[in-house]
Amino acid sequence: GGYIGLPFNNLNRIISAAEYLQREGAHGITCDGVYTPGPEGLRVYACFRALWESDATAEGVTRRFCDGLYGKASQAMQRYYRDLERFCTGAGLHYLSGMPGPLGIWTDETFSTLERDLAEARGLVAVGTPERARVDEQRDILAFGRVFVDLTRVRLAYYTDESEEHKSAHHQLSEQYRSLYAGLAARGLVSFGDAILNDYAPGDIEPIRTAITLRRTVMPPSSDPLEHADAAWIMYGTGLGTWGTLVNKDNFLSYPNTNGQMTYDEHALYLRVQCSDPDVSKIKALAGEREGDIWADDCVRVSIALPVAGGNTQLRDFYVNAAGVRRTVVDGHQTEDADWSAQVARSDRLDARLWAVRIEIPWTSLGLQATPEELKANVFRHVTTTKLMSVHFWAPTFGPLDRTDRFARALMLTPPSPAGRGAGADVRPARRCGRRILPRDLLEVIRGEAGVPSDPGEHMRTDLGAVVEGEDVVGPSRSRENLVGRACLTFDGPTDPK
């Protein structure tokens, strides 16, 4: 959490990781972090000591560090760093290239305990000494962190009720936070760019509303939700949330990580949710199709709000637990609905501990006879292996899950008709090769001729190479089959006799 000014400590994990790497033959460690005097210096120092000493311990490293920096206040500062580590690592949160949410760690108890440790340390060293100055640095950094947490709380209060009172309070705390930042930055105690300040302490805030555009797929996605080289998701899937990641109830990145993608065709809406979980062997799925609380399981819920007569809204919820059990609920009442399908798969590899679900909801299951121009929808995940962030959201509702006015707005991007592709365009269906189908549209996407955005996004740029694997684009009168992994690509030109 150091990049937003909050101190952080995890020496036991650093030393354990360093010892493992040393046993495996690593010659050094890169300790990446943002400079925050005190805890960040202690973490780097712990990395060094763990490489130099085969029997390094968190207690021993902290003692040597504090003896050197804080003199007579060493004992009190050791307690400060031990308490800091206890709060940071005991909360069950993990860093995910973005703060997973500070409120689970930085409670009033956390602040009061650490402030008490620092007050005791200040009383043990004389005013004007370097040791007192170093203790005061930690006090000022902690005070800065408290303002950040207060700012975050009032921002969430505004997102909940969207009141002018909370908006004004947020503006005042944002100004205070920026002023404190300027003073600490001038002393070399914190340093991060304007982008971080604008993200976490914006001068003005507005209500959060989620809107995306879905691309129409030319083939149904694979029934295997763990399929990596699935052209339907690579070419046409739209990620849900920030970087395709769902968020927790406070609009921070979720833990464990939850990724979602969505696409559609003339028949159905398709969704893939990949639910990471370091404790995937402990996930729970006890409910049956009619009995038990399915939402109490490890579960994914797709909710769609449909307009009905009289200006009202009908809410349809589609539940799938980690065992693949489905449940349909319409306006709070369980119904018998076999028209939609779901496939679940699980992985327990070191690099992929997760369960995943692929959901197909025909438009007719929603009472629709054709593809709508837009949908109001949301996607939720319930996690049983953690209590701190047990519910994840595509569009945070900042309240009950059935708060449909906060659902996401999904617009359907319809590609141009075949007539718009030029005379003689080949619109025949794709040929089947192996277990996957790839139509001519993929070749047109590569050439930039298809009716999709010229830059389909990061998924295409990073994954397309795994599908096409550097092959030259074939000419219009030739055919090439390129087998990559489990995907088979067939490019048919308009004059191909096949």
N, C-alpha and C positions, 0 to 999 in steps of 0.2 A: 503493500500500500504506500510505499514511500513517495511515489510520483505525485500524490495529491497532498503531501505534507504530513501524513500520518506515520508515526514510527512503526517499525515492524521488527520482530525478532523470531528466529527459528533455528537456534544453534544446534540443538540435538539432531534435527533433520539434516542440517548441513554437514555435521561431522559424520553422521551415519552414511550419507551419500558419498562423502570424500573417502571414507574407509573402503567402501565397496568399489569405487572407481580405482583406488590404488591397488586393491587386490586383483582387479581385472587388467592391470597393466597401464592405466592412464598415467601420463607424465605431468599433467597439470590440470587446472580447473579455471574456467572463465566464470567469474562471479559477476553476473549482470545485475545492475540495480541503479537507483537514482541516489545521488549523494545527499544524505541526511546525516549530519554529524552525530556521533553517538552510536545508535543502533546499526546504521549502515557500515560504519567503520568497524564495529564489533563483528559483524557478519563476514566482512572481508578478512579480518584478522583470524577468525575461526577457520576459514578456508586454508589460510597459510599454516596455522598450527596443526591442522589435521593432516597436512601433507608432510610436515616436518616431524611430527611425533606420532608414533604408532598407537600410543595410549592416551591421546588427547580426549578431554571431556569438556562438556559445556561449562561445568562448574569451574574447572581449572582455567579454561580460556577466559572466562568472565572475570575471575579473580585477578589474573595478571593484567588484563585490560584496565580494570577499574583501579587497581593499585597504582598503575602508571599515570592514569589521567586524573583521578579524583582524590588521591591522597587520603586524608583522614575520613573522607566521605565514602571510601571504597565500599564498606559493608552495606551502607544504605543504597548505594548505586547498584551493587550486585543484586540486591533485593528488587530494585526497580526493573532491571533487565530480566530477572527471573519472572516477575509478575507480568511483564510485557509479553514474554514468550508464552506464558500460561494462557493469557487471554487470546493471543493471536492463533496459537495452534490448537487450543482446546475447543474452539468454536465449531470445528468441523467444516470450515470453509477453505477453498483452495483458490489460488490465483490463476486466472484463465486469460492471460494477455489483456486483461481489463478487470477493473475492480469488481469482484462478485457482490459487492454491497457491504459497506462498512458498518451498518447498524447492528448486525449480528455480533460484531466484535466490540464496537465502541459504544458500550452502554454507560449509563451513569455510574455503575459500579466500577467499570474499567477506569474511567477518568478519576473518580474519587480515590481509588487505590493508588494509582500512579502519582497523583498529585500529593498524596500523603507521603509516599516514598521520597519524592523530590523535596518536599518541605523539610523532612528529617535530614536529608543530605545537605541542604543549604545551611542548616543550623550547625553543622560540624566543620565548616570551613570559613575562613575569615573573608570579609568583604574586601574586594580589590585583588584577591589572589587569582591565579589562573584556574585553580580547582573550582573556586566559586563561580567564575565566569562560565566554565563548562557545564556545571550543574544548571545555571541560569539559562543556558542555551536549550537544554532539554525542557525546562519549564516553559519557555517561550514557544518552542515547537509544539508542545502538548496543548498549550492554550490556543494556538493556531488551529490545531486539529479539532478542538472542541467547537470552535466557531464553524468549521466545515461541517461537522455533524449536525449542529443546530440549523445550518443553512439547508442541509439535505432534508432534515425533518420537515422544515416549513415548506420546502418545495413539494414534498410528497403530500403535505396537507393541502396545498393549492391544487395539485393534480386530482385530489379526491373531491374537493367541493368547488374548485375554480372560483373562489371568492376573492373580492378586491382586498379584503383584510389580509389574507395570506399572501396575495401578490405583493402588497406593499411591504409586509414584513420580510418577504424574500428579498426585495430590492434593498432594504436597509442592511440586512445581513450580508448580501453580496458586496455592497460597498465596504463594509467592515472587513470582510475576508480579503478583498483586494488590497485594502490599505495595509493590513497586517502582512500580506504577502510582500508588498513593496519594501516594508521595513526589514523583514527577514532576508529577502533576496539581497538587499544592500549589505547585509552582514555576512553573506555567503552561507546562510543556513538552509535555504531552500532554493530550488531552481527548476522551473518548468515553463514551457512556452505558452504563448497566448492561446493556443488551441486547447490546452488543458484548462486554463482559466475560463475560457468561453464555454466549455462543455460542463464544467462542474460549478461554476459561479457566474452564470449568464446575467447580464444586467437586466434583461427583461425575459419573462417567461410567458408562454402561451399554453393553452390546453393541448394535450397530446391526442392526436388522432392518427390512426394508421391507415395508409392507403397503398396498394400495390397494383401493378398491372400483370396479369397472367398471360403467358404465351400459349397458344394452342399447339398441342403436340400432334404430330402426324402419325404416331404409333402409340399404342398403350404401353405404359412402363412395364418393365419386367415384374413378374409376380414375386420375385425374390427381393425383399427390401434391403438386403445387404449387397446387392449387385453393384459393383463399383463402376464398371464401364457400360452403364446403361445410357444409351444415346438419348432416350426420351427425357431423362433427368438432366443429362449434360447439356443438351441443346435447348430444351424448352422449359425445364424446371425453374421456378422462381423461388428464391430463398425467402423464408419467413423470418422477420426480425433482423437485428443487427448482425451482419455477416452470416445470415441464415440461422441465427441462434435465438431461441426463445429467451425471455427474461423472467426474473422473479417478480414478486408482487410489488417491489419497490422500483421496478424498471432498471435494475442492474442485471448484468449477465447472470444466467442461471448456473447453479451448481447442484448436481452434476450437469454437464453440458447437454443441451437438447437442440438438435438441428432439425429443421423442417423444410420441405419443398412442396410446391403445388403446381399442377398444370391441369389441362382439361382438353377434351375434344367434343365432338358433337353428341357423344353418348353419355359422358360422365365427367365428374370432378375427381381428380386423383391427388392423393396426398401421401408423402413418405415422411415419417418421423423416425429419427435415429436417436435413441435414448441412451447416452453414455452413462455408465455407472461402475466405479471401481469395485463395488461390491455386487456385481451382477449375479453372482452365485446365490445371493441372499434376497433377490427380488421376490415379491409375493404376488401370487395370482390364485386366489381361493374362491372367488365368486363363480357361480354358474350362470347360464343364460337367463334364468328366472329368479334364482335365489342368491342371497348375499349382497353385500354392498360392493359393487364393482369398482366404485371410485376410491374405496379404501385399499384396493390393490395397486400395484404398479400399473398405471393405466394411461391411455391417451383418450382425450375427448375432443371431438370435432363438433362445434356448435354453429348452426346456421339459422339466422333470423330472417324469416320470410314475411313479406307484407301480405296481409289478408284483408278481407272486406271490413269496411268501417274504419279504416286507418289504423287497424291493430297489427300486431306482430305475432307470428307463430314461431316458437323456438323448437328446433329439432336438434337433439343431441345424439351423437353416435359415439358409443364407448367401445374401446377394445382394450382388454387387459393383456398382460405379458404372456398369457397362455393362449391368446387368440380368441377368447370368449367375447362375443359381441352383445351389445345391449342398445336398444333404441328407445329414446324417451322423447315424447312430444308434449310440450307445454307441461312438463312435470309428471306425465303419466307414461308408464312403460307400455310399449306396444309390440306387437309381433310384426317384424319387418325383415323379410329374408332377401329383399331386393338388392342390398348392398353387400359388399364383401370386404374381407380383411385377411391379410397374410402376415404372420409374425415369424421372425427368426431371431436367434440369439447367437452372440459371439463372446467367447471368454478367452481370447488371445491377449497377450500382454499389451499389444498395440491397439487392440480393438475390443474393449470390454463394454458391451452394449447389448441392448435388445432393440429391434426395429420393427416397424409395422408399415405395410403398404395398404392404403384404404382406397376403395373405388366406390363412389356414390353416384349411381345413375341419376340423371336429371329427373327421371320419372319417380324416383324415390322421394323427391322433394315436391312432387305434384306439378312438375314442370314438363311441358311437351317439347321444349327446345332450349338451347343454350341461352341463359339470361345475359343481359348486357353487363350486369354487375351483381355481386353478392355481398351481404353483410355476414361475416363469419369470424370465428375465433377458434384457436387450437390451444388446448391445455394438456399438461402432463402432470400426473401425480406420482411422487417418488416416496417409497416407503423406507429407503435406506438412510435418509436424513430427515431430521425434524425441523431444521432451521429454515430450509427453503423447499418445502415439500410440494409446492404448486408452481408450475411454470406457465407462462402466458406468451402467446404470439402478440396480442394487443393487450397490454395491462388494463384491467378494468378499474383498479384502485377501489375495489369494493367487491360486492358479490360477483360470482362468475356469470350470472345471468344478466348482468348490466349491459344490455344489447346496444345502448347508445354509444358504448365505448368499443364495440366490435370493429374489426378491420373492414375496410371497403376494398373489395377485390374487383377490378375492372377486367373484362375479357378483351384481349387483343386478338382480333380476327385477321388472319392473313388475307391478302388480296385473292380474288377468284382466279382460277386457272387461266381465264381469258386475259387477265392482266399480265401474264408472264411472257407474252409474245406468241406469235404464230408458230404452230408446230411444236409447242411445248409438250413434253412427255408427262402425262399425269397418270400413267398406269400404276397400279399398286406394286409395292415392293415384292421381290421374290424372297422366299424363305430359305435361309441357309443356317443349319445348325439350330440353335435355340432362340436366336434373336432375328428380328426383321429390321432392315434399314432401307427406307425408300429413297428415291431420287432426291427428295427435298434436302437430305443431308449434304449431298454434293452441291446443291444450290446455296446452302448456307455457307459452305466453305468458299464458294465463289463470290458470295455477297449478293446473290440473285434472289434469295427467298424473301418472303414478306415478314421478316423478323428484324429487330433492331440491328444496325450495322455492327454494334458491339454487344453481343449477347451477354457479356459480363465475365466475371472472373472464372466461373465454372468452365466456360468454353475455352478460355485462354489456357487454363492450367490442365484441363482434363482431355481436351481434344487430341493432344499428342499421344495420349495413352490409347486412344481409339484408332486414329489414322496412322500413328507411328511414323510420321515423316514421309509417307508415300507421296509422290507427285500426283497432282490432280489429273484424272484421266480425261482424255478428249471426249467430245460428244458422241463419237461413233465407236467407242471402245468400251469394254467392260473389264473390271478388275475385282477380284475377291481378295480381301485382306483379312486374314484371321489374326485377331489380337486378343489373347486371353480367351475369354468365353464369348466374345462378340464377333459377329461375322458381318462385314460390310459389303454390300453389292451395289455397284454404281452402274445403272443401265442408261445408256444414251438413247436418244430418240430414234436412231436408225439401227439399233442393236437388234438383230434377228431374234434373239432370245426374248 
